[in-house]
Amino acid sequence: MFGLSEVALLLIVLIVLLGVRKLPGLVRSAGQATRIFKSEARALRTQDTPPATGPVIEGTVLPRDERS
C-alpha cells in the first residue's frame, strides 16, 4: 500500500490542484461514498443468509380430511 510520505505528497498535490475551497466538499463526498459502499456490502452479505424463523414445533402433519 502507501507509506506515510506518499499519502502526505498526495494530499499536498490535491490541495494545490483542487484548492482549499473545494477540498471539504471532496472529502465529504468521499466519506458519503464510503458509507454507501459499506452499507451495500453489508446488505449483500445479509441477503445471502436465510431469515431467522421462530422456534420449531415438532409434530405430525395430518391429511386435510382429518383436521378439525
N, CA, C and O atoms as a GROMACS GRO file, in nm:
protein
  272
    1MET      N    1   0.084  -0.118   0.000
    1MET     CA    2   0.000   0.000   0.000
    1MET      C    3   0.089   0.124   0.000
    1MET      O    4   0.203   0.122  -0.046
    2PHE      N    5   0.034   0.231   0.052
    2PHE     CA    6   0.106   0.357   0.054
    2PHE      C    7   0.171   0.379   0.190
    2PHE      O    8   0.118   0.340   0.294
    3GLY      N    9   0.288   0.444   0.185
    3GLY     CA   10   0.352   0.483   0.308
    3GLY      C   11   0.306   0.622   0.348
    3GLY      O   12   0.227   0.686   0.278
    4LEU      N   13   0.354   0.668   0.461
    4LEU     CA   14   0.314   0.799   0.512
    4LEU      C   15   0.359   0.911   0.419
    4LEU      O   16   0.285   1.008   0.398
    5SER      N   17   0.478   0.900   0.363
    5SER     CA   18   0.528   1.007   0.276
    5SER      C   19   0.448   1.014   0.146
    5SER      O   20   0.425   1.124   0.094
    6GLU      N   21   0.405   0.901   0.092
    6GLU     CA   22   0.324   0.903  -0.031
    6GLU      C   23   0.187   0.965  -0.007
    6GLU      O   24   0.137   1.040  -0.090
    7VAL      N   25   0.126   0.932   0.108
    7VAL     CA   26  -0.006   0.988   0.141
    7VAL      C   27   0.005   1.138   0.161
    7VAL      O   28  -0.082   1.212   0.115
    8ALA      N   29   0.110   1.184   0.229
    8ALA     CA   30   0.130   1.328   0.251
    8ALA      C   31   0.152   1.400   0.117
    8ALA      O   32   0.097   1.507   0.095
    9LEU      N   33   0.230   1.342   0.029
    9LEU     CA   34   0.253   1.401  -0.102
    9LEU      C   35   0.124   1.407  -0.183
    9LEU      O   36   0.099   1.506  -0.251
   10LEU      N   37   0.044   1.304  -0.176
   10LEU     CA   38  -0.085   1.302  -0.246
   10LEU      C   39  -0.179   1.410  -0.193
   10LEU      O   40  -0.246   1.477  -0.271
   11LEU      N   41  -0.183   1.426  -0.062
   11LEU     CA   42  -0.266   1.531  -0.003
   11LEU      C   43  -0.220   1.670  -0.044
   11LEU      O   44  -0.303   1.757  -0.071
   12ILE      N   45  -0.092   1.692  -0.049
   12ILE     CA   46  -0.039   1.822  -0.092
   12ILE      C   47  -0.075   1.850  -0.237
   12ILE      O   48  -0.114   1.961  -0.271
   13VAL      N   49  -0.062   1.750  -0.322
   13VAL     CA   50  -0.098   1.768  -0.463
   13VAL      C   51  -0.247   1.796  -0.476
   13VAL      O   52  -0.286   1.881  -0.557
   14LEU      N   53  -0.332   1.727  -0.401
   14LEU     CA   54  -0.476   1.753  -0.404
   14LEU      C   55  -0.508   1.895  -0.361
   14LEU      O   56  -0.592   1.961  -0.423
   15ILE      N   57  -0.444   1.942  -0.257
   15ILE     CA   58  -0.470   2.078  -0.209
   15ILE      C   59  -0.429   2.180  -0.314
   15ILE      O   60  -0.500   2.278  -0.337
   16VAL      N   61  -0.316   2.159  -0.378
   16VAL     CA   62  -0.269   2.254  -0.480
   16VAL      C   63  -0.359   2.250  -0.603
   16VAL      O   64  -0.394   2.355  -0.657
   17LEU      N   65  -0.396   2.130  -0.647
   17LEU     CA   66  -0.475   2.120  -0.770
   17LEU      C   67  -0.620   2.163  -0.750
   17LEU      O   68  -0.675   2.235  -0.834
   18LEU      N   69  -0.681   2.121  -0.644
   18LEU     CA   70  -0.822   2.148  -0.623
   18LEU      C   71  -0.849   2.278  -0.548
   18LEU      O   72  -0.958   2.334  -0.558
   19GLY      N   73  -0.753   2.323  -0.476
   19GLY     CA   74  -0.772   2.444  -0.398
   19GLY      C   75  -0.834   2.411  -0.264
   19GLY      O   76  -0.897   2.307  -0.245
   20VAL      N   77  -0.815   2.502  -0.172
   20VAL     CA   78  -0.863   2.483  -0.037
   20VAL      C   79  -1.015   2.491  -0.031
   20VAL      O   80  -1.076   2.428   0.056
   21ARG      N   81  -1.079   2.565  -0.120
   21ARG     CA   82  -1.223   2.584  -0.116
   21ARG      C   83  -1.300   2.458  -0.154
   21ARG      O   84  -1.408   2.434  -0.100
   22LYS      N   85  -1.247   2.376  -0.245
   22LYS     CA   86  -1.319   2.257  -0.290
   22LYS      C   87  -1.286   2.132  -0.210
   22LYS      O   88  -1.356   2.031  -0.222
   23LEU      N   89  -1.184   2.136  -0.130
   23LEU     CA   90  -1.139   2.018  -0.057
   23LEU      C   91  -1.242   1.966   0.044
   23LEU      O   92  -1.261   1.844   0.050
   24PRO      N   93  -1.309   2.048   0.125
   24PRO     CA   94  -1.408   1.993   0.218
   24PRO      C   95  -1.523   1.920   0.148
   24PRO      O   96  -1.570   1.817   0.197
   25GLY      N   97  -1.569   1.972   0.037
   25GLY     CA   98  -1.675   1.905  -0.039
   25GLY      C   99  -1.628   1.772  -0.094
   25GLY      O  100  -1.704   1.675  -0.097
   26LEU      N  101  -1.504   1.767  -0.138
   26LEU     CA  102  -1.448   1.643  -0.190
   26LEU      C  103  -1.437   1.537  -0.081
   26LEU      O  104  -1.470   1.421  -0.103
   27VAL      N  105  -1.391   1.577   0.036
   27VAL     CA  106  -1.377   1.483   0.148
   27VAL      C  107  -1.514   1.436   0.193
   27VAL      O  108  -1.532   1.318   0.225
   28ARG      N  109  -1.612   1.527   0.197
   28ARG     CA  110  -1.748   1.490   0.237
   28ARG      C  111  -1.806   1.388   0.138
   28ARG      O  112  -1.868   1.290   0.180
   29SER      N  113  -1.786   1.411   0.009
   29SER     CA  114  -1.836   1.318  -0.092
   29SER      C  115  -1.769   1.182  -0.081
   29SER      O  116  -1.834   1.078  -0.098
   30ALA      N  117  -1.639   1.182  -0.054
   30ALA     CA  118  -1.567   1.055  -0.040
   30ALA      C  119  -1.617   0.978   0.083
   30ALA      O  120  -1.631   0.856   0.077
   31GLY      N  121  -1.643   1.047   0.192
   31GLY     CA  122  -1.696   0.981   0.311
   31GLY      C  123  -1.834   0.925   0.288
   31GLY      O  124  -1.866   0.814   0.333
   32GLN      N  125  -1.918   1.001   0.218
   32GLN     CA  126  -2.054   0.953   0.189
   32GLN      C  127  -2.049   0.831   0.097
   32GLN      O  128  -2.124   0.736   0.117
   33ALA      N  129  -1.961   0.833  -0.003
   33ALA     CA  130  -1.948   0.719  -0.093
   33ALA      C  131  -1.900   0.595  -0.017
   33ALA      O  132  -1.943   0.484  -0.045
   34THR      N  133  -1.810   0.615   0.078
   34THR     CA  134  -1.760   0.503   0.158
   34THR      C  135  -1.871   0.443   0.243
   34THR      O  136  -1.883   0.321   0.254
   35ARG      N  137  -1.954   0.530   0.305
   35ARG     CA  138  -2.065   0.480   0.387
   35ARG      C  139  -2.165   0.403   0.302
   35ARG      O  140  -2.215   0.299   0.344
   36ILE      N  141  -2.195   0.454   0.183
   36ILE     CA  142  -2.289   0.386   0.094
   36ILE      C  143  -2.233   0.250   0.053
   36ILE      O  144  -2.305   0.150   0.052
   37PHE      N  145  -2.105   0.246   0.019
   37PHE     CA  146  -2.042   0.121  -0.023
   37PHE      C  147  -2.046   0.017   0.089
   37PHE      O  148  -2.077  -0.099   0.065
   38LYS      N  149  -2.016   0.061   0.212
   38LYS     CA  150  -2.018  -0.032   0.325
   38LYS      C  151  -2.158  -0.084   0.353
   38LYS      O  152  -2.176  -0.202   0.382
   39SER      N  153  -2.258   0.003   0.345
   39SER     CA  154  -2.395  -0.041   0.372
   39SER      C  155  -2.444  -0.137   0.264
   39SER      O  156  -2.516  -0.232   0.295
   40GLU      N  157  -2.408  -0.112   0.139
   40GLU     CA  158  -2.448  -0.204   0.031
   40GLU      C  159  -2.378  -0.338   0.044
   40GLU      O  160  -2.440  -0.442   0.020
   41ALA      N  161  -2.252  -0.339   0.083
   41ALA     CA  162  -2.180  -0.465   0.103
   41ALA      C  163  -2.241  -0.543   0.218
   41ALA      O  164  -2.253  -0.665   0.211
   42ARG      N  165  -2.280  -0.473   0.326
   42ARG     CA  166  -2.344  -0.538   0.439
   42ARG      C  167  -2.480  -0.596   0.398
   42ARG      O  168  -2.516  -0.705   0.441
   43ALA      N  169  -2.554  -0.522   0.316
   43ALA     CA  170  -2.684  -0.571   0.270
   43ALA      C  171  -2.669  -0.695   0.182
   43ALA      O  172  -2.751  -0.786   0.190
   44LEU      N  173  -2.566  -0.699   0.100
   44LEU     CA  174  -2.544  -0.817   0.016
   44LEU      C  175  -2.509  -0.939   0.101
   44LEU      O  176  -2.552  -1.050   0.072
   45ARG      N  177  -2.430  -0.917   0.208
   45ARG     CA  178  -2.395  -1.029   0.295
   45ARG      C  179  -2.517  -1.084   0.367
   45ARG      O  180  -2.532  -1.206   0.379
   46THR      N  181  -2.604  -0.997   0.415
   46THR     CA  182  -2.721  -1.043   0.488
   46THR      C  183  -2.828  -1.097   0.394
   46THR      O  184  -2.913  -1.175   0.436
   47GLN      N  185  -2.825  -1.056   0.269
   47GLN     CA  186  -2.923  -1.104   0.172
   47GLN      C  187  -2.901  -1.252   0.142
   47GLN      O  188  -2.997  -1.324   0.116
   48ASP      N  189  -2.778  -1.298   0.146
   48ASP     CA  190  -2.746  -1.437   0.115
   48ASP      C  191  -2.787  -1.533   0.226
   48ASP      O  192  -2.810  -1.651   0.200
   49THR      N  193  -2.797  -1.485   0.349
   49THR     CA  194  -2.834  -1.573   0.460
   49THR      C  195  -2.986  -1.578   0.472
   49THR      O  196  -3.052  -1.476   0.455
   50PRO      N  197  -3.041  -1.695   0.500
   50PRO     CA  198  -3.187  -1.704   0.512
   50PRO      C  199  -3.234  -1.631   0.638
   50PRO      O  200  -3.161  -1.625   0.736
   51PRO      N  201  -3.354  -1.577   0.634
   51PRO     CA  202  -3.403  -1.507   0.752
   51PRO      C  203  -3.427  -1.603   0.868
   51PRO      O  204  -3.460  -1.720   0.848
   52ALA      N  205  -3.411  -1.553   0.986
   52ALA     CA  206  -3.430  -1.635   1.106
   52ALA      C  207  -3.579  -1.663   1.124
   52ALA      O  208  -3.662  -1.573   1.107
   53THR      N  209  -3.612  -1.786   1.157
   53THR     CA  210  -3.751  -1.823   1.179
   53THR      C  211  -3.773  -1.842   1.327
   53THR      O  212  -3.677  -1.845   1.405
   54GLY      N  213  -3.896  -1.856   1.366
   54GLY     CA  214  -3.932  -1.876   1.506
   54GLY      C  215  -3.892  -2.014   1.552
   54GLY      O  216  -3.826  -2.088   1.479
   55PRO      N  217  -3.932  -2.050   1.671
   55PRO     CA  218  -3.898  -2.182   1.723
   55PRO      C  219  -3.968  -2.293   1.643
   55PRO      O  220  -4.079  -2.275   1.593
   56VAL      N  221  -3.901  -2.405   1.632
   56VAL     CA  222  -3.955  -2.518   1.558
   56VAL      C  223  -4.040  -2.602   1.652
   56VAL      O  224  -3.994  -2.643   1.759
   57ILE      N  225  -4.164  -2.627   1.613
   57ILE     CA  226  -4.254  -2.708   1.693
   57ILE      C  227  -4.266  -2.844   1.625
   57ILE      O  228  -4.311  -2.854   1.511
   58GLU      N  229  -4.227  -2.948   1.696
   58GLU     CA  230  -4.231  -3.080   1.638
   58GLU      C  231  -4.372  -3.136   1.647
   58GLU      O  232  -4.445  -3.110   1.743
   59GLY      N  233  -4.409  -3.213   1.549
   59GLY     CA  234  -4.541  -3.276   1.548
   59GLY      C  235  -4.562  -3.346   1.416
   59GLY      O  236  -4.470  -3.357   1.334
   60THR      N  237  -4.683  -3.394   1.394
   60THR     CA  238  -4.715  -3.461   1.269
   60THR      C  239  -4.816  -3.377   1.193
   60THR      O  240  -4.900  -3.308   1.251
   61VAL      N  241  -4.807  -3.385   1.062
   61VAL     CA  242  -4.900  -3.312   0.977
   61VAL      C  243  -5.011  -3.409   0.937
   61VAL      O  244  -4.985  -3.515   0.881
   62LEU      N  245  -5.134  -3.372   0.966
   62LEU     CA  246  -5.249  -3.457   0.935
   62LEU      C  247  -5.299  -3.425   0.795
   62LEU      O  248  -5.290  -3.311   0.750
   63PRO      N  249  -5.351  -3.526   0.727
   63PRO     CA  250  -5.411  -3.501   0.597
   63PRO      C  251  -5.529  -3.401   0.613
   63PRO      O  252  -5.582  -3.384   0.723
   64ARG      N  253  -5.567  -3.338   0.506
   64ARG     CA  254  -5.668  -3.234   0.509
   64ARG      C  255  -5.802  -3.283   0.565
   64ARG      O  256  -5.868  -3.209   0.638
   65ASP      N  257  -5.844  -3.406   0.533
   65ASP     CA  258  -5.973  -3.454   0.579
   65ASP      C  259  -5.975  -3.490   0.728
   65ASP      O  260  -6.083  -3.500   0.787
   66GLU      N  261  -5.858  -3.510   0.792
   66GLU     CA  262  -5.853  -3.544   0.934
   66GLU      C  263  -5.841  -3.423   1.024
   66GLU      O  264  -5.848  -3.437   1.146
   67ARG      N  265  -5.824  -3.306   0.969
   67ARG     CA  266  -5.812  -3.185   1.050
   67ARG      C  267  -5.948  -3.145   1.105
   67ARG      O  268  -6.050  -3.166   1.040
   68SER      N  269  -5.949  -3.088   1.222
   68SER     CA  270  -6.078  -3.045   1.279
   68SER      C  271  -6.105  -2.900   1.251
   68SER      O  272  -6.209  -2.848   1.292
   0.00000   0.00000   0.00000
